[in-house]
Amino acid sequence: MSQDIKGILAYVTTDKDRYLGGTPLGILAKNEKELVSITEAISKAFLAEVLQLVSGDCLIIKK
């Protein structure tokens, strides 16, 4: 089974300077707690994986 990324579903950040919007979906969370909550909900709904970047932002991907 291939582990290639099929698509990036969302980018979640708390930093308004890194929030770009567009495709894939960019989400600006109010704080770290909201970032975790949003990320978990989206990843569960789409059976996707979460990659946490060194910046603390999260990338939700579908493999």
Number of C-alpha atoms within 10 A of each C-alpha: 3 5 7 8 10 9 12 16 19 22 24 24 27 20 15 11 8 15 16 14 13 9 10 14 14 17 22 20 20 12 11 13 11 15 19 15 11 16 26 15 11 16 18 11 8 12 12 17 20 18 13 14 10 7 10 14 20 22 20 23 19 17 12
